[in-house]
Amino acid sequence: MRPVLDAERYDAVVFDLDGVVTDTASVHRAAWRRMLDELLGPGEFSDEDYFRYVDGRPRYDGLTAFLASRGLRLPPDRIRELADRKDAYFLEALRRDGVRAFPGTVALLDRLAEAGIAVAVISSSRHCAEVLAAAGLTDRFGTVVDGVVAAELGLAGKPDPAVFLLAAHRLGAQPRRTVVVEDALAGVEAGRAGGFGLVIGVDRGGKAAELAAHGADVVVPDLGEVQVRRADKA
């Protein structure tokens, strides 16, 4: 059954950026692999590692978690150096190749706008504005809570729900009347922890069962499947 977002029940939807709105998760994953291949040798960083330890988290946290899974601990300065190298690889690819928005997500944004449901986008990246501009989506969101905002305010990264809660607050919506849309395990965990009215998991690669286990109320392969019902004005 296709999920339906009813404007009588929900006032706002908060989208994660990478892998939900734009096809940048694959760019991030390739940048992580390039950096970690240089550090540990080819083949030491898998797609499973990306989704389990890195996806959706601030890059310093993600790198620390991945290295810990291999029994490795590095000093904070070295962690920052390596994570920043990954960030440089990501920007290199973004500026060279651009980025596309998922058509199903854009279609859902159109339906939400028609129904009067507010939208926000969150990202652990400091490059959210540049990604949105590259995808032609700069003006589509009522508020943006990205890595820059999180750092300025000292917000914890996912699976802490702080960025989602701030986005809902800035839209003037209560968590119970807000929908969270995420493709990362840490993201759906954050949605569940924040007490949001609905957590939609987006399965871009065979993670449906894990997304559900980590907190998604419903999982879809593409947001084009999500329907929107306008409020009854009668």
RAFEN-V52776 format. One record per backbone hydrogen bond with DSSP energy under -1.0 kcal/mol. NH is the residue of the N-H (numbers start at 1). CO is the residue of the C=O. If there is no record, write none. Layout:
# RAFEN-V52776
nh:NH co:CO
nh:NH co:CO
This chain:
# RAFEN-V52776
nh:5 co:227
nh:7 co:229
nh:9 co:6
nh:10 co:6
nh:11 co:177
nh:12 co:177
nh:13 co:118
nh:14 co:179
nh:15 co:120
nh:16 co:181
nh:17 co:122
nh:19 co:22
nh:20 co:17
nh:21 co:17
nh:22 co:17
nh:23 co:100
nh:24 co:22
nh:28 co:24
nh:29 co:25
nh:30 co:26
nh:31 co:27
nh:32 co:28
nh:33 co:29
nh:34 co:30
nh:35 co:31
nh:36 co:32
nh:37 co:33
nh:38 co:34
nh:39 co:35
nh:40 co:36
nh:41 co:37
nh:44 co:41
nh:50 co:46
nh:51 co:47
nh:52 co:48
nh:53 co:49
nh:54 co:50
nh:55 co:50
nh:57 co:54
nh:62 co:58
nh:63 co:59
nh:64 co:60
nh:65 co:61
nh:66 co:62
nh:67 co:63
nh:68 co:64
nh:69 co:65
nh:70 co:67
nh:71 co:68
nh:72 co:67
nh:79 co:75
nh:80 co:76
nh:81 co:77
nh:82 co:78
nh:83 co:79
nh:84 co:80
nh:85 co:81
nh:86 co:82
nh:87 co:83
nh:88 co:84
nh:89 co:85
nh:90 co:86
nh:91 co:87
nh:92 co:88
nh:93 co:89
nh:94 co:90
nh:95 co:91
nh:96 co:92
nh:97 co:93
nh:98 co:94
nh:102 co:21
nh:106 co:102
nh:107 co:103
nh:108 co:104
nh:109 co:105
nh:110 co:106
nh:111 co:107
nh:112 co:108
nh:113 co:109
nh:114 co:110
nh:115 co:111
nh:117 co:112
nh:118 co:11
nh:120 co:13
nh:121 co:143
nh:122 co:15
nh:123 co:145
nh:131 co:127
nh:132 co:128
nh:133 co:129
nh:134 co:130
nh:135 co:131
nh:136 co:133
nh:137 co:132
nh:140 co:137
nh:142 co:119
nh:145 co:121
nh:147 co:125
nh:150 co:146
nh:151 co:147
nh:152 co:148
nh:153 co:149
nh:155 co:150
nh:160 co:157
nh:165 co:161
nh:166 co:162
nh:167 co:163
nh:168 co:164
nh:169 co:165
nh:170 co:166
nh:171 co:167
nh:172 co:169
nh:173 co:168
nh:177 co:174
nh:178 co:175
nh:179 co:12
nh:180 co:198
nh:181 co:14
nh:182 co:200
nh:188 co:184
nh:189 co:185
nh:190 co:186
nh:191 co:187
nh:192 co:188
nh:193 co:189
nh:194 co:190
nh:195 co:192
nh:196 co:191
nh:197 co:175
nh:197 co:178
nh:198 co:178
nh:200 co:180
nh:201 co:218
nh:202 co:182
nh:203 co:220
nh:211 co:207
nh:212 co:208
nh:213 co:209
nh:214 co:210
nh:216 co:211
nh:217 co:199
nh:218 co:199
nh:220 co:201
nh:225 co:222
nh:226 co:223
nh:227 co:3
nh:229 co:5
